[in-house]
């Protein structure tokens, strides 16, 4: 009760004090103030992928046709010491897919070194997918040269980093403790490690994108905190989308809208994932989503749009962008990669894992992105397809692209590729990493290839054909597609400025 009365006194003395009367409750409201959407640009990018740690390393290897897929071992399954060796080997033997796109780790250039991003305490409290996000966000912020120091700058900078699955490894280990009746050994960091929004939370805390300052109360309750309301009138959004394999795209699109409608001036946005573990692989195997035919040829296992495709290769990593209001970026002289001109969303309302045969959800997402951008379909130069290397998904997306782009699709002027042949399917991080590839296509004038496309699906003919080699070309507008389980779809359209 004492705590409750203390809060009442605090709120009654705050700037937000408002006494409601019968007149206030009964009167009608006028229309809200008009909002003029603002233009949003990309000023920084960062990534951790199976091709390496960092944008430069990843992009160079992608354009040159290298592959980040490899065979996995029992040690890759991230099963802790509570599982004996026999259990680990048995579990590995039961998996029907034994290839993955793993982030290279180590101390060499281009490798992910967790010790650079996490101290000893953070190693215990931060799951791997969060570590990837911290690394990618750091690169993006340095690339953007955005280091807010003033309180107003911090309050106008938000974070929107999502994930598809989170840390299944931690859930598996916690379940094992229950089975062994050792629940008291459960880490106090278990819940914070598995919550997907903690990627945004840790990035926000690390770089100070917040509007609150706390002060200990000298009271009997030493654990109570008082909020200094004078500095929290405005706060940068802290957001995390969880929409399966469309997560990264939704996180970026949502962040762009937060800037467009005035919630912030700068957003750190993207997706992250680290789910190469026994339970995730087993689950995707049981849903018949992963490749099983190419275990002996890992470099050829992910083959989008190819006749011999039989499922996706699970991958991991993170992609993070710094989004900024156009005039804000110009005022500080920021480098601008591209502008986000369109963001389209839709739902298939059809099946838990399969898209509708006619691609209606994908058609709606692409059409809505185009409508918002004000561009004609013929003005799009490159599409980074979602195509994961599944028989149905790739075919449906190809049909949807032909439906939306019609004559432009078969004219030879529209470049099309899926970069998952090189990096596998990064699940919740896929949309963000592939959005960066689309942005780099605009920035550098190079459309990346589709790796392992040896025998194209019969749906492709004449000039409607995915790229089998990286192509130097003028890319003024690029579309990136991301589709997920549950029928969730997102399309992002980037243009030169």
C-alpha positions in Angstrom: 0.0 0.0 0.0 2.9 2.4 0.8 4.3 1.8 -2.6 1.0 2.4 -4.2 0.4 5.7 -2.4 4.0 6.8 -3.3 3.2 6.3 -7.0 -0.1 8.2 -6.7 1.8 11.2 -5.1 4.4 11.0 -7.9 1.9 11.0 -10.7 -0.3 13.7 -9.1 2.7 16.0 -9.2 3.7 15.1 -12.7 3.2 17.1 -15.9 0.7 14.5 -17.0 -1.8 15.3 -14.2 -5.2 15.6 -15.7 -8.5 15.8 -13.7 -11.3 14.3 -15.8 -14.7 15.9 -15.3 -18.2 14.9 -16.6 -17.7 17.5 -19.4 -14.4 16.0 -20.5 -15.8 12.5 -20.5 -18.9 13.4 -22.5 -17.4 15.8 -25.1 -16.4 14.5 -28.5 -13.0 14.8 -29.9 -12.0 16.6 -33.1 -9.8 14.9 -35.7 -6.2 14.2 -34.8 -3.6 16.6 -36.1 -2.6 15.8 -39.7 0.6 13.9 -40.3 2.7 14.3 -43.3 4.8 11.2 -44.0 8.5 11.8 -44.0 11.0 10.2 -46.3 13.3 7.5 -44.9 16.8 6.6 -46.0 19.4 4.0 -45.2 22.6 5.5 -43.7 24.3 2.5 -42.2 24.5 -1.3 -42.6 26.0 -4.2 -40.7 25.8 -7.9 -40.9 27.0 -11.3 -39.6 26.4 -14.1 -42.1 27.7 -17.6 -43.0 29.9 -15.8 -45.5 31.6 -13.8 -42.8 31.4 -11.1 -40.2 31.0 -7.7 -41.8 29.4 -6.2 -44.9 32.6 -6.0 -47.0 33.5 -9.6 -46.4 30.0 -10.9 -47.0 29.3 -8.8 -50.1 32.6 -9.6 -51.8 32.2 -13.4 -51.3 28.6 -13.3 -52.4 29.3 -11.4 -55.6 32.2 -13.8 -56.4 29.9 -16.8 -56.1 31.3 -18.3 -52.8 29.1 -20.4 -50.5 28.7 -20.4 -46.7 27.1 -23.8 -46.4 29.0 -26.8 -44.8 28.4 -30.2 -43.3 27.6 -30.1 -39.6 28.9 -32.3 -36.8 27.5 -33.4 -33.5 29.4 -30.5 -31.9 27.5 -28.0 -34.0 24.2 -29.0 -32.3 25.0 -26.9 -29.2 24.0 -29.6 -26.7 25.5 -28.9 -23.3 27.4 -31.2 -21.0 24.3 -32.4 -19.3 23.7 -34.5 -22.4 26.2 -37.4 -22.6 28.2 -38.2 -25.7 26.0 -41.1 -26.5 22.9 -39.0 -26.5 24.6 -36.3 -28.7 25.7 -38.9 -31.3 22.3 -40.6 -31.3 20.5 -37.3 -31.8 22.8 -36.3 -34.6 22.3 -39.7 -36.3 18.5 -39.2 -36.2 18.7 -35.9 -38.2 17.8 -36.3 -41.8 19.4 -33.0 -42.8 23.1 -32.6 -41.9 24.1 -29.4 -43.7 23.8 -25.8 -42.4 25.0 -22.3 -43.1 27.1 -21.6 -40.0 28.6 -18.2 -39.1 32.4 -18.7 -39.1 33.7 -18.0 -35.6 37.3 -17.2 -34.5 39.8 -14.4 -34.2 40.7 -13.9 -37.8 39.4 -11.1 -40.0 35.9 -11.8 -41.1 35.1 -14.2 -38.3 32.7 -13.6 -35.5 34.5 -13.3 -32.1 32.0 -13.1 -29.3 34.6 -11.9 -26.9 34.7 -8.6 -28.8 31.1 -7.9 -28.0 30.4 -9.6 -24.7 32.2 -9.5 -21.4 32.2 -12.4 -18.9 28.9 -11.5 -17.4 27.2 -10.9 -20.7 28.4 -14.3 -21.9 26.1 -15.7 -19.2 23.2 -13.4 -19.8 23.2 -12.9 -23.6 22.2 -15.7 -26.0 24.0 -16.1 -29.3 21.3 -14.6 -31.5 21.6 -11.4 -29.4 25.4 -11.4 -29.7 25.0 -11.5 -33.5 22.6 -8.5 -33.3 25.1 -6.5 -31.2 27.8 -7.1 -33.7 25.8 -6.2 -36.7 24.3 -3.1 -34.9 27.8 -1.9 -34.0 29.0 -2.1 -37.6 25.8 -0.3 -38.8 26.1 2.5 -36.3 29.8 3.0 -37.1 29.0 3.0 -40.8 26.3 5.6 -40.3 28.6 7.6 -38.0 25.7 8.0 -35.6 26.7 8.2 -32.0 24.0 10.3 -30.2 25.3 12.2 -27.2 22.6 14.7 -26.4 19.5 13.5 -24.6 17.1 14.7 -27.3 19.1 12.6 -29.9 18.9 9.5 -27.7 15.2 10.0 -27.2 14.7 10.3 -31.0 16.6 7.1 -31.8 14.8 3.8 -31.6 15.5 0.1 -32.1 13.5 -2.5 -34.0 15.3 -5.9 -34.2 13.3 -9.1 -34.4 14.0 -12.8 -34.5 12.1 -15.9 -35.7 12.8 -18.4 -33.0 15.1 -17.1 -30.3 17.3 -19.4 -28.2 15.9 -22.9 -28.5 19.2 -24.2 -27.0 18.4 -22.5 -23.7 14.9 -24.0 -23.7 16.3 -27.5 -24.4 18.8 -27.2 -21.6 16.2 -25.9 -19.1 13.9 -28.8 -20.0 16.8 -31.2 -19.3 17.1 -29.7 -15.8 13.5 -30.4 -15.2 13.8 -34.0 -16.3 16.8 -34.5 -14.0 15.0 -32.8 -11.1 17.7 -30.1 -10.9 15.5 -27.0 -11.4 17.4 -25.0 -8.8 20.3 -25.0 -11.2 18.3 -23.0 -13.7 20.1 -19.8 -14.7 18.5 -16.6 -13.5 19.2 -15.3 -17.0 17.1 -18.1 -18.6 14.1 -15.8 -19.4 16.1 -12.8 -20.6 18.2 -15.1 -22.8 15.2 -16.5 -24.7 13.1 -13.4 -25.2 13.4 -12.2 -28.8 12.9 -8.6 -27.9 16.0 -8.7 -25.8 18.1 -8.2 -29.0 16.5 -4.7 -29.3 16.8 -4.3 -25.6 20.5 -5.0 -25.4 21.3 -2.8 -28.4 19.3 0.0 -26.8 21.1 -0.3 -23.5 24.5 -0.6 -25.0 24.2 2.6 -27.0 21.9 4.5 -24.7 18.8 5.0 -26.9 16.4 5.7 -24.0 14.7 8.5 -22.4 14.6 7.3 -18.8 17.0 8.2 -16.0 16.5 6.4 -12.7 17.4 7.4 -9.2 17.4 5.3 -6.0 14.8 6.3 -3.4 16.1 6.7 0.1 13.3 4.8 1.6 12.5 1.6 3.5 12.0 -0.2 0.2 15.6 0.0 -1.2 14.6 -1.8 -4.4 12.1 0.8 -5.5 12.9 3.1 -8.4 11.7 6.6 -9.1 11.4 7.8 -12.7 12.6 11.4 -13.4 9.7 12.5 -15.6 11.5 15.6 -16.7 13.6 13.5 -19.1 11.1 10.9 -20.3 8.6 13.0 -22.1 9.7 11.5 -25.4 11.3 8.0 -25.9 12.7 6.3 -28.9 10.6 3.2 -29.8 11.9 -0.2 -28.7 10.3 -2.8 -30.9 10.7 -6.4 -32.0 8.7 -8.2 -34.7 8.3 -12.0 -34.5 6.9 -13.1 -37.9 8.8 -16.2 -38.8 10.9 -15.8 -41.9 9.4 -12.4 -42.7 10.7 -11.0 -39.3 13.7 -9.0 -40.7 11.6 -7.3 -43.4 8.8 -6.5 -41.0 11.2 -5.0 -38.5 12.7 -2.7 -41.1 9.3 -1.8 -42.6 7.8 -1.1 -39.2 10.9 1.0 -38.2 10.6 3.0 -41.4 7.0 3.9 -40.6 7.9 5.0 -37.1 10.2 7.5 -38.7 7.7 8.4 -41.4 5.0 9.3 -38.9 7.3 11.1 -36.4 7.9 8.6 -33.6 11.7 8.9 -34.1 14.3 10.4 -36.4 16.7 7.4 -36.4 15.9 3.7 -36.1 18.3 0.8 -35.7 16.4 -2.0 -37.5 16.9 -5.6 -38.6 16.7 -9.3 -37.7 18.8 -11.9 -36.0 18.8 -15.6 -35.6 20.9 -18.5 -34.2 18.9 -21.8 -34.4 21.4 -24.4 -35.6 20.6 -26.7 -32.8 19.3 -30.2 -32.4 15.7 -29.3 -31.6 15.3 -26.7 -34.4 16.8 -28.9 -37.1 14.7 -31.9 -35.9 11.5 -29.8 -36.0 12.2 -28.5 -39.5 13.1 -32.0 -40.6 9.8 -33.3 -39.3 7.9 -30.6 -41.2 9.8 -31.6 -44.3 11.1 -28.2 -44.9 14.9 -28.9 -44.9 17.0 -30.4 -47.7 17.9 -34.1 -47.2 19.2 -35.1 -50.7 22.5 -33.1 -50.6 24.1 -34.1 -47.3 27.2 -35.3 -49.1 27.4 -32.1 -51.2 26.9 -29.2 -48.8 28.1 -26.5 -51.2 25.3 -27.6 -53.6 22.6 -28.2 -51.0 20.9 -24.8 -51.3 19.7 -24.4 -54.9 16.8 -21.9 -55.3 14.7 -22.2 -58.4 16.7 -25.3 -59.5 14.8 -28.5 -60.6 16.8 -30.5 -58.0 15.8 -28.4 -55.0 14.3 -30.4 -52.1 14.2 -28.0 -49.1 16.1 -25.2 -47.5 19.4 -25.1 -45.7 19.1 -23.7 -42.2 21.4 -20.8 -41.5 22.2 -18.2 -38.9 23.3 -14.5 -38.6 22.1 -11.0 -38.4 21.5 -8.0 -40.5 21.0 -4.5 -39.1 20.3 -1.1 -40.8 20.4 2.4 -39.6 17.3 4.2 -41.0 17.0 7.9 -40.9 14.7 10.7 -41.8 16.0 12.2 -45.1 16.4 15.8 -43.9 18.0 14.7 -40.7 20.5 12.7 -42.6 21.3 15.6 -45.0 21.7 18.0 -42.2 24.5 16.0 -40.6 26.1 15.1 -43.9 25.4 11.3 -43.7 26.2 8.9 -46.5 23.0 7.7 -48.0 22.8 4.2 -49.5 19.2 4.2 -50.6 15.7 5.3 -49.8 12.9 3.0 -48.5 10.1 3.9 -50.9 7.7 1.0 -50.4 6.6 -1.5 -47.7 3.9 -4.0 -48.4 2.4 -6.6 -46.1 -0.2 -9.4 -46.5 -1.4 -12.7 -45.2 -2.2 -15.8 -47.2 -4.9 -17.0 -44.8 -4.4 -20.4 -46.2 -2.0 -22.9 -44.5 0.4 -23.1 -41.6 3.5 -23.8 -43.7 2.6 -23.6 -47.4 1.8 -20.6 -49.6 -1.3 -20.5 -51.7 -0.7 -22.1 -55.1 -1.5 -18.9 -57.0 0.8 -16.8 -54.9 -1.9 -14.4 -53.9 -0.3 -13.3 -50.6 3.0 -12.6 -52.4 1.2 -10.7 -55.1 -0.5 -8.5 -52.6 2.7 -7.7 -50.7 4.6 -6.7 -53.8 1.6 -4.7 -55.2 1.2 -2.8 -51.9 4.9 -2.0 -51.8 4.8 -0.7 -55.4 1.6 1.4 -54.6 3.2 3.0 -51.6 6.4 3.8 -53.6 4.6 5.5 -56.5 6.7 3.4 -58.9 5.4 1.5 -61.9 6.4 -2.2 -62.0 8.4 -1.5 -65.1 10.7 0.8 -63.0 11.9 -2.0 -60.8 15.4 -3.2 -61.9 16.1 -6.0 -59.5 14.3 -8.5 -57.2 15.9 -10.3 -54.4 13.5 -13.2 -54.1 12.6 -15.0 -50.9 13.1 -18.4 -52.7 14.4 -20.7 -50.1 15.0 -23.8 -52.3 11.7 -25.5 -51.5 9.8 -27.1 -54.4 6.5 -25.3 -53.8 7.7 -22.0 -52.3 10.1 -21.1 -55.1 7.5 -22.0 -57.8 4.7 -20.0 -56.2 7.0 -16.9 -55.9 8.0 -17.2 -59.5 4.3 -17.2 -60.5 3.6 -14.2 -58.2 6.5 -12.2 -59.8 5.2 -12.9 -63.3 1.7 -11.9 -62.2 2.9 -8.5 -60.7 5.5 -7.6 -63.3 3.9 -9.2 -66.3 5.7 -8.1 -69.6 8.5 -6.5 -67.6 9.3 -9.9 -66.0 9.8 -11.6 -69.4 11.4 -8.7 -71.2 14.9 -9.4 -69.8 15.1 -6.0 -68.2 14.2 -7.3 -64.7 17.1 -9.0 -62.9 16.0 -11.7 -60.4 18.0 -13.8 -58.0 17.9 -15.6 -54.7 21.0 -15.2 -52.5 20.0 -18.1 -50.3 22.1 -20.4 -52.5 25.1 -18.8 -50.9 24.0 -18.2 -47.3 21.1 -20.7 -46.8 17.9 -19.5 -45.0 18.6 -17.3 -42.0 15.0 -17.5 -40.8 14.3 -14.3 -38.8 17.4 -12.6 -40.0 16.8 -13.5 -43.7 14.7 -10.5 -44.6 17.2 -8.0 -43.1 20.3 -9.6 -44.6 18.6 -9.8 -48.0 17.3 -6.2 -47.7 21.0 -5.2 -47.3 21.8 -7.2 -50.5 19.1 -5.3 -52.3 20.4 -2.0 -51.0 24.0 -2.8 -52.0 22.7 -3.7 -55.5 21.4 -0.2 -55.7 24.5 1.4 -54.2 27.1 -0.5 -56.2 25.1 -1.2 -59.4 25.6 -5.0 -59.1 22.9 -7.6 -59.0 24.1 -10.8 -57.2 23.8 -14.3 -58.6 21.7 -17.3 -57.7 24.2 -20.0 -56.7 23.7 -23.7 -57.7 21.1 -22.9 -60.4 22.1 -25.6 -62.9 18.8 -26.7 -64.3 16.1 -23.9 -63.9 12.6 -24.8 -63.0 10.4 -25.1 -66.2 8.5 -22.0 -65.0 11.5 -20.0 -66.2 12.0 -19.6 -69.9 13.4 -17.2 -72.4 14.2 -13.9 -70.8 12.4 -14.7 -67.5 15.4 -16.3 -65.8 17.2 -15.9 -62.5 20.8 -14.6 -62.7 23.4 -17.4 -62.6 26.3 -14.8 -62.5 26.5 -11.5 -60.7 25.7 -8.7 -63.2 26.9 -5.1 -63.3 23.9 -3.0 -64.2 22.1 0.2 -63.3 19.9 -0.6 -60.3 17.7 2.4 -59.4 15.0 0.3 -57.7 15.3 -3.0 -56.0 12.6 -5.2 -54.3 13.2 -7.6 -51.5 10.7 -10.3 -50.7 10.3 -12.2 -47.4 7.6 -14.8 -46.7 7.0 -16.9 -43.5 5.1 -19.8 -42.0 1.6 -18.9 -41.1 1.2 -17.0 -44.4 2.9 -13.8 -43.4 4.4 -11.8 -46.2 6.5 -8.6 -46.6 8.1 -6.7 -49.5 10.5 -3.8 -49.2 11.2 -1.5 -52.1 14.5 0.5 -52.1 15.5 3.2 -54.6 18.4 5.4 -55.2 18.1 9.0 -53.9 
